[in-house]
Structures are given as C-alpha cells and as structure tokens.
C-alpha cells in the first residue's frame, strides 16, 4: 500500500498565519482559503476590507488548483492563448490565485486567495506555503 503526506491542523494554522501576515504587511485586503487534497475547505478567512465577493473567488481558485493539480493560472493562460472552449471545463475559477501545496511530489492541498491583483493573490498563497519550509 502506498503512503503519502497529508496536511495537519498545525500545518494549516502555520500556513494561514504566514499568508495573513504577508497580506497585512502589504495592506492587501484578501480572502484566504486552504483546502485538503480532495478539495475540501480546511480554512477560510476574509480579512478586514476584503469584498464579500472575494470569498467565492478564493474558494473557486483553491478548488480549481487542487483538483487540477496545478496553479489556476495555467488554465487562465490556456484561455488567453485562444482555447476558449476550455471555459466549459468543469473547473470553478480559471484565474491566477490558486496554488497547489506540493510535498514530496504529491499535491496535498491548495491555497485560493482573492482580493487584489492576481499575481499578488498568488504571492499571498506562496507566502503561506513557504511557512512549511518546502523546497519547490
């Protein structure tokens, strides 16, 4: 039988704190969502000043990232390159800001962040993932 790493409650708390600290330090009002490897929500926080719509966007980005096993930005780029039929794919949000959490080559979860520019959303996610001390 195969074994694989999984996120613990402590991992989620550590990543959430680091992501929030990064967003607050940059004055970025965002919503942060963290998922397990099956796309189940483990953590959700809408920071002060983040628009209510950012909640659904963060959830969509994170779920797309974990279920697709890649950054949501990949799907955005596919569509930008003219493959508009991809818009009918059964993914939730094909916009940058969903980042998978990869441990030992396994996707163990993801971040979804929404509220500022897409590249800034992704930076918040990466700051959270970096708190685990993983090498990319």
PyMOL commands that place a pseudoatom at each C-alpha (Angstrom):
pseudoatom trace, name=CA, resn=UNK, resi=1, chain=A, elem=C, hetatm=0, pos=[0.000, 0.000, 0.000]
pseudoatom trace, name=CA, resn=UNK, resi=2, chain=A, elem=C, hetatm=0, pos=[1.196, 3.479, -0.856]
pseudoatom trace, name=CA, resn=UNK, resi=3, chain=A, elem=C, hetatm=0, pos=[1.502, 6.228, 1.720]
pseudoatom trace, name=CA, resn=UNK, resi=4, chain=A, elem=C, hetatm=0, pos=[1.522, 9.958, 1.140]
pseudoatom trace, name=CA, resn=UNK, resi=5, chain=A, elem=C, hetatm=0, pos=[1.950, 13.108, 3.187]
pseudoatom trace, name=CA, resn=UNK, resi=6, chain=A, elem=C, hetatm=0, pos=[-1.132, 14.964, 4.436]
pseudoatom trace, name=CA, resn=UNK, resi=7, chain=A, elem=C, hetatm=0, pos=[-1.681, 18.384, 5.917]
pseudoatom trace, name=CA, resn=UNK, resi=8, chain=A, elem=C, hetatm=0, pos=[-2.107, 18.526, 9.675]
pseudoatom trace, name=CA, resn=UNK, resi=9, chain=A, elem=C, hetatm=0, pos=[-4.098, 21.073, 11.618]
pseudoatom trace, name=CA, resn=UNK, resi=10, chain=A, elem=C, hetatm=0, pos=[-0.815, 22.631, 12.751]
pseudoatom trace, name=CA, resn=UNK, resi=11, chain=A, elem=C, hetatm=0, pos=[0.338, 22.899, 9.115]
pseudoatom trace, name=CA, resn=UNK, resi=12, chain=A, elem=C, hetatm=0, pos=[-2.854, 24.730, 8.171]
pseudoatom trace, name=CA, resn=UNK, resi=13, chain=A, elem=C, hetatm=0, pos=[-2.565, 27.130, 11.116]
pseudoatom trace, name=CA, resn=UNK, resi=14, chain=A, elem=C, hetatm=0, pos=[1.085, 27.861, 10.320]
pseudoatom trace, name=CA, resn=UNK, resi=15, chain=A, elem=C, hetatm=0, pos=[0.370, 28.498, 6.628]
pseudoatom trace, name=CA, resn=UNK, resi=16, chain=A, elem=C, hetatm=0, pos=[-2.681, 30.622, 7.379]
pseudoatom trace, name=CA, resn=UNK, resi=17, chain=A, elem=C, hetatm=0, pos=[-0.735, 32.818, 9.809]
pseudoatom trace, name=CA, resn=UNK, resi=18, chain=A, elem=C, hetatm=0, pos=[2.080, 33.345, 7.296]
pseudoatom trace, name=CA, resn=UNK, resi=19, chain=A, elem=C, hetatm=0, pos=[-0.307, 34.137, 4.441]
pseudoatom trace, name=CA, resn=UNK, resi=20, chain=A, elem=C, hetatm=0, pos=[-2.270, 36.588, 6.572]
pseudoatom trace, name=CA, resn=UNK, resi=21, chain=A, elem=C, hetatm=0, pos=[0.931, 38.253, 7.802]
pseudoatom trace, name=CA, resn=UNK, resi=22, chain=A, elem=C, hetatm=0, pos=[2.105, 38.710, 4.197]
pseudoatom trace, name=CA, resn=UNK, resi=23, chain=A, elem=C, hetatm=0, pos=[-1.234, 40.181, 3.127]
pseudoatom trace, name=CA, resn=UNK, resi=24, chain=A, elem=C, hetatm=0, pos=[-1.431, 42.521, 6.124]
pseudoatom trace, name=CA, resn=UNK, resi=25, chain=A, elem=C, hetatm=0, pos=[2.178, 43.681, 5.708]
pseudoatom trace, name=CA, resn=UNK, resi=26, chain=A, elem=C, hetatm=0, pos=[1.344, 44.680, 2.133]
pseudoatom trace, name=CA, resn=UNK, resi=27, chain=A, elem=C, hetatm=0, pos=[-2.048, 46.205, 3.031]
pseudoatom trace, name=CA, resn=UNK, resi=28, chain=A, elem=C, hetatm=0, pos=[-3.827, 43.685, 0.796]
pseudoatom trace, name=CA, resn=UNK, resi=29, chain=A, elem=C, hetatm=0, pos=[-7.438, 43.028, 1.859]
pseudoatom trace, name=CA, resn=UNK, resi=30, chain=A, elem=C, hetatm=0, pos=[-7.899, 39.441, 0.702]
pseudoatom trace, name=CA, resn=UNK, resi=31, chain=A, elem=C, hetatm=0, pos=[-9.785, 36.271, 1.463]
pseudoatom trace, name=CA, resn=UNK, resi=32, chain=A, elem=C, hetatm=0, pos=[-7.606, 33.224, 2.101]
pseudoatom trace, name=CA, resn=UNK, resi=33, chain=A, elem=C, hetatm=0, pos=[-8.851, 29.667, 1.644]
pseudoatom trace, name=CA, resn=UNK, resi=34, chain=A, elem=C, hetatm=0, pos=[-6.889, 26.466, 2.285]
pseudoatom trace, name=CA, resn=UNK, resi=35, chain=A, elem=C, hetatm=0, pos=[-8.000, 23.053, 1.015]
pseudoatom trace, name=CA, resn=UNK, resi=36, chain=A, elem=C, hetatm=0, pos=[-7.043, 19.432, 1.518]
pseudoatom trace, name=CA, resn=UNK, resi=37, chain=A, elem=C, hetatm=0, pos=[-6.124, 17.170, -1.421]
pseudoatom trace, name=CA, resn=UNK, resi=38, chain=A, elem=C, hetatm=0, pos=[-9.779, 16.370, -2.151]
pseudoatom trace, name=CA, resn=UNK, resi=39, chain=A, elem=C, hetatm=0, pos=[-10.856, 19.989, -2.481]
pseudoatom trace, name=CA, resn=UNK, resi=40, chain=A, elem=C, hetatm=0, pos=[-12.408, 20.196, 0.979]
pseudoatom trace, name=CA, resn=UNK, resi=41, chain=A, elem=C, hetatm=0, pos=[-12.171, 23.530, 2.741]
pseudoatom trace, name=CA, resn=UNK, resi=42, chain=A, elem=C, hetatm=0, pos=[-9.933, 23.459, 5.820]
pseudoatom trace, name=CA, resn=UNK, resi=43, chain=A, elem=C, hetatm=0, pos=[-9.585, 27.198, 6.443]
pseudoatom trace, name=CA, resn=UNK, resi=44, chain=A, elem=C, hetatm=0, pos=[-11.303, 30.381, 5.312]
pseudoatom trace, name=CA, resn=UNK, resi=45, chain=A, elem=C, hetatm=0, pos=[-10.727, 33.959, 6.437]
pseudoatom trace, name=CA, resn=UNK, resi=46, chain=A, elem=C, hetatm=0, pos=[-11.841, 37.217, 4.859]
pseudoatom trace, name=CA, resn=UNK, resi=47, chain=A, elem=C, hetatm=0, pos=[-9.537, 39.960, 6.113]
pseudoatom trace, name=CA, resn=UNK, resi=48, chain=A, elem=C, hetatm=0, pos=[-10.911, 43.356, 7.037]
pseudoatom trace, name=CA, resn=UNK, resi=49, chain=A, elem=C, hetatm=0, pos=[-11.648, 45.375, 3.931]
pseudoatom trace, name=CA, resn=UNK, resi=50, chain=A, elem=C, hetatm=0, pos=[-11.912, 42.413, 1.557]
pseudoatom trace, name=CA, resn=UNK, resi=51, chain=A, elem=C, hetatm=0, pos=[-15.021, 42.491, -0.600]
pseudoatom trace, name=CA, resn=UNK, resi=52, chain=A, elem=C, hetatm=0, pos=[-17.649, 39.811, 0.074]
pseudoatom trace, name=CA, resn=UNK, resi=53, chain=A, elem=C, hetatm=0, pos=[-17.228, 38.511, -3.491]
pseudoatom trace, name=CA, resn=UNK, resi=54, chain=A, elem=C, hetatm=0, pos=[-13.630, 37.523, -2.708]
pseudoatom trace, name=CA, resn=UNK, resi=55, chain=A, elem=C, hetatm=0, pos=[-14.870, 34.620, -0.598]
pseudoatom trace, name=CA, resn=UNK, resi=56, chain=A, elem=C, hetatm=0, pos=[-16.360, 32.739, -3.559]
pseudoatom trace, name=CA, resn=UNK, resi=57, chain=A, elem=C, hetatm=0, pos=[-13.421, 33.673, -5.786]
pseudoatom trace, name=CA, resn=UNK, resi=58, chain=A, elem=C, hetatm=0, pos=[-10.850, 32.372, -3.269]
pseudoatom trace, name=CA, resn=UNK, resi=59, chain=A, elem=C, hetatm=0, pos=[-12.798, 29.145, -2.831]
pseudoatom trace, name=CA, resn=UNK, resi=60, chain=A, elem=C, hetatm=0, pos=[-13.065, 28.698, -6.593]
pseudoatom trace, name=CA, resn=UNK, resi=61, chain=A, elem=C, hetatm=0, pos=[-9.375, 29.356, -7.220]
pseudoatom trace, name=CA, resn=UNK, resi=62, chain=A, elem=C, hetatm=0, pos=[-8.255, 26.969, -4.491]
pseudoatom trace, name=CA, resn=UNK, resi=63, chain=A, elem=C, hetatm=0, pos=[-10.611, 24.188, -5.523]
pseudoatom trace, name=CA, resn=UNK, resi=64, chain=A, elem=C, hetatm=0, pos=[-9.570, 24.526, -9.182]
pseudoatom trace, name=CA, resn=UNK, resi=65, chain=A, elem=C, hetatm=0, pos=[-5.913, 24.356, -8.195]
pseudoatom trace, name=CA, resn=UNK, resi=66, chain=A, elem=C, hetatm=0, pos=[-6.157, 21.267, -6.017]
pseudoatom trace, name=CA, resn=UNK, resi=67, chain=A, elem=C, hetatm=0, pos=[-8.475, 19.303, -8.288]
pseudoatom trace, name=CA, resn=UNK, resi=68, chain=A, elem=C, hetatm=0, pos=[-6.475, 20.215, -11.387]
pseudoatom trace, name=CA, resn=UNK, resi=69, chain=A, elem=C, hetatm=0, pos=[-3.195, 19.587, -9.553]
pseudoatom trace, name=CA, resn=UNK, resi=70, chain=A, elem=C, hetatm=0, pos=[-1.660, 22.825, -10.857]
pseudoatom trace, name=CA, resn=UNK, resi=71, chain=A, elem=C, hetatm=0, pos=[-1.884, 26.566, -10.413]
pseudoatom trace, name=CA, resn=UNK, resi=72, chain=A, elem=C, hetatm=0, pos=[-5.150, 28.095, -11.562]
pseudoatom trace, name=CA, resn=UNK, resi=73, chain=A, elem=C, hetatm=0, pos=[-3.028, 30.494, -13.623]
pseudoatom trace, name=CA, resn=UNK, resi=74, chain=A, elem=C, hetatm=0, pos=[-2.259, 27.612, -16.021]
pseudoatom trace, name=CA, resn=UNK, resi=75, chain=A, elem=C, hetatm=0, pos=[-5.905, 27.487, -17.029]
pseudoatom trace, name=CA, resn=UNK, resi=76, chain=A, elem=C, hetatm=0, pos=[-6.064, 31.257, -17.391]
pseudoatom trace, name=CA, resn=UNK, resi=77, chain=A, elem=C, hetatm=0, pos=[-3.097, 31.107, -19.789]
pseudoatom trace, name=CA, resn=UNK, resi=78, chain=A, elem=C, hetatm=0, pos=[-4.710, 28.335, -21.855]
pseudoatom trace, name=CA, resn=UNK, resi=79, chain=A, elem=C, hetatm=0, pos=[-7.784, 30.505, -22.343]
pseudoatom trace, name=CA, resn=UNK, resi=80, chain=A, elem=C, hetatm=0, pos=[-5.719, 33.623, -23.116]
pseudoatom trace, name=CA, resn=UNK, resi=81, chain=A, elem=C, hetatm=0, pos=[-3.949, 31.651, -25.854]
pseudoatom trace, name=CA, resn=UNK, resi=82, chain=A, elem=C, hetatm=0, pos=[-7.283, 31.256, -27.607]
pseudoatom trace, name=CA, resn=UNK, resi=83, chain=A, elem=C, hetatm=0, pos=[-8.565, 27.943, -26.360]
pseudoatom trace, name=CA, resn=UNK, resi=84, chain=A, elem=C, hetatm=0, pos=[-11.884, 29.453, -25.257]
pseudoatom trace, name=CA, resn=UNK, resi=85, chain=A, elem=C, hetatm=0, pos=[-13.630, 26.074, -25.378]
pseudoatom trace, name=CA, resn=UNK, resi=86, chain=A, elem=C, hetatm=0, pos=[-11.763, 25.428, -22.130]
pseudoatom trace, name=CA, resn=UNK, resi=87, chain=A, elem=C, hetatm=0, pos=[-14.211, 27.806, -20.441]
pseudoatom trace, name=CA, resn=UNK, resi=88, chain=A, elem=C, hetatm=0, pos=[-16.682, 24.917, -20.400]
pseudoatom trace, name=CA, resn=UNK, resi=89, chain=A, elem=C, hetatm=0, pos=[-14.304, 22.707, -18.378]
pseudoatom trace, name=CA, resn=UNK, resi=90, chain=A, elem=C, hetatm=0, pos=[-15.806, 21.590, -15.045]
pseudoatom trace, name=CA, resn=UNK, resi=91, chain=A, elem=C, hetatm=0, pos=[-13.400, 23.722, -13.034]
pseudoatom trace, name=CA, resn=UNK, resi=92, chain=A, elem=C, hetatm=0, pos=[-14.557, 26.570, -10.865]
pseudoatom trace, name=CA, resn=UNK, resi=93, chain=A, elem=C, hetatm=0, pos=[-12.225, 29.536, -11.351]
pseudoatom trace, name=CA, resn=UNK, resi=94, chain=A, elem=C, hetatm=0, pos=[-9.561, 29.755, -14.016]
pseudoatom trace, name=CA, resn=UNK, resi=95, chain=A, elem=C, hetatm=0, pos=[-7.876, 32.909, -12.732]
pseudoatom trace, name=CA, resn=UNK, resi=96, chain=A, elem=C, hetatm=0, pos=[-4.472, 33.239, -11.055]
pseudoatom trace, name=CA, resn=UNK, resi=97, chain=A, elem=C, hetatm=0, pos=[-4.529, 32.951, -7.277]
pseudoatom trace, name=CA, resn=UNK, resi=98, chain=A, elem=C, hetatm=0, pos=[-4.967, 29.203, -6.783]
pseudoatom trace, name=CA, resn=UNK, resi=99, chain=A, elem=C, hetatm=0, pos=[-1.695, 27.482, -5.836]
pseudoatom trace, name=CA, resn=UNK, resi=100, chain=A, elem=C, hetatm=0, pos=[-1.249, 23.783, -5.045]
pseudoatom trace, name=CA, resn=UNK, resi=101, chain=A, elem=C, hetatm=0, pos=[0.646, 22.660, -1.951]
pseudoatom trace, name=CA, resn=UNK, resi=102, chain=A, elem=C, hetatm=0, pos=[3.127, 20.018, -3.107]
pseudoatom trace, name=CA, resn=UNK, resi=103, chain=A, elem=C, hetatm=0, pos=[5.012, 17.792, -0.672]
pseudoatom trace, name=CA, resn=UNK, resi=104, chain=A, elem=C, hetatm=0, pos=[7.385, 15.079, -1.910]
pseudoatom trace, name=CA, resn=UNK, resi=105, chain=A, elem=C, hetatm=0, pos=[5.855, 15.331, -5.374]
pseudoatom trace, name=CA, resn=UNK, resi=106, chain=A, elem=C, hetatm=0, pos=[2.293, 14.891, -4.068]
pseudoatom trace, name=CA, resn=UNK, resi=107, chain=A, elem=C, hetatm=0, pos=[-0.399, 17.567, -4.125]
pseudoatom trace, name=CA, resn=UNK, resi=108, chain=A, elem=C, hetatm=0, pos=[-1.611, 17.596, -0.517]
pseudoatom trace, name=CA, resn=UNK, resi=109, chain=A, elem=C, hetatm=0, pos=[-3.828, 20.654, -0.747]
pseudoatom trace, name=CA, resn=UNK, resi=110, chain=A, elem=C, hetatm=0, pos=[-4.039, 24.156, -2.119]
pseudoatom trace, name=CA, resn=UNK, resi=111, chain=A, elem=C, hetatm=0, pos=[-4.464, 27.831, -1.408]
pseudoatom trace, name=CA, resn=UNK, resi=112, chain=A, elem=C, hetatm=0, pos=[-7.011, 30.091, -3.002]
pseudoatom trace, name=CA, resn=UNK, resi=113, chain=A, elem=C, hetatm=0, pos=[-6.598, 33.825, -2.491]
pseudoatom trace, name=CA, resn=UNK, resi=114, chain=A, elem=C, hetatm=0, pos=[-8.648, 36.694, -3.875]
pseudoatom trace, name=CA, resn=UNK, resi=115, chain=A, elem=C, hetatm=0, pos=[-8.892, 40.414, -3.298]
pseudoatom trace, name=CA, resn=UNK, resi=116, chain=A, elem=C, hetatm=0, pos=[-6.022, 42.180, -5.028]
pseudoatom trace, name=CA, resn=UNK, resi=117, chain=A, elem=C, hetatm=0, pos=[-4.206, 41.771, -8.362]
pseudoatom trace, name=CA, resn=UNK, resi=118, chain=A, elem=C, hetatm=0, pos=[-3.969, 38.130, -9.378]
pseudoatom trace, name=CA, resn=UNK, resi=119, chain=A, elem=C, hetatm=0, pos=[-0.181, 37.975, -9.042]
pseudoatom trace, name=CA, resn=UNK, resi=120, chain=A, elem=C, hetatm=0, pos=[-0.488, 39.465, -5.538]
pseudoatom trace, name=CA, resn=UNK, resi=121, chain=A, elem=C, hetatm=0, pos=[-3.127, 36.862, -4.631]
pseudoatom trace, name=CA, resn=UNK, resi=122, chain=A, elem=C, hetatm=0, pos=[-0.676, 34.153, -5.712]
pseudoatom trace, name=CA, resn=UNK, resi=123, chain=A, elem=C, hetatm=0, pos=[2.114, 35.801, -3.695]
pseudoatom trace, name=CA, resn=UNK, resi=124, chain=A, elem=C, hetatm=0, pos=[-0.017, 35.562, -0.546]
pseudoatom trace, name=CA, resn=UNK, resi=125, chain=A, elem=C, hetatm=0, pos=[-0.591, 31.862, -1.262]
pseudoatom trace, name=CA, resn=UNK, resi=126, chain=A, elem=C, hetatm=0, pos=[3.122, 31.245, -1.811]
pseudoatom trace, name=CA, resn=UNK, resi=127, chain=A, elem=C, hetatm=0, pos=[3.977, 33.045, 1.447]
pseudoatom trace, name=CA, resn=UNK, resi=128, chain=A, elem=C, hetatm=0, pos=[1.671, 30.660, 3.266]
pseudoatom trace, name=CA, resn=UNK, resi=129, chain=A, elem=C, hetatm=0, pos=[3.137, 27.584, 1.583]
pseudoatom trace, name=CA, resn=UNK, resi=130, chain=A, elem=C, hetatm=0, pos=[6.674, 28.814, 2.327]
pseudoatom trace, name=CA, resn=UNK, resi=131, chain=A, elem=C, hetatm=0, pos=[5.862, 28.627, 6.045]
pseudoatom trace, name=CA, resn=UNK, resi=132, chain=A, elem=C, hetatm=0, pos=[6.047, 24.822, 5.748]
pseudoatom trace, name=CA, resn=UNK, resi=133, chain=A, elem=C, hetatm=0, pos=[9.682, 25.116, 4.672]
pseudoatom trace, name=CA, resn=UNK, resi=134, chain=A, elem=C, hetatm=0, pos=[9.152, 23.114, 1.484]
pseudoatom trace, name=CA, resn=UNK, resi=135, chain=A, elem=C, hetatm=0, pos=[11.604, 23.287, -1.389]
pseudoatom trace, name=CA, resn=UNK, resi=136, chain=A, elem=C, hetatm=0, pos=[9.903, 23.805, -4.750]
for i in range(1, 136): cmd.bond("trace and resi %d" % i, "trace and resi %d" % (i + 1))
show_as sticks, trace
zoom trace
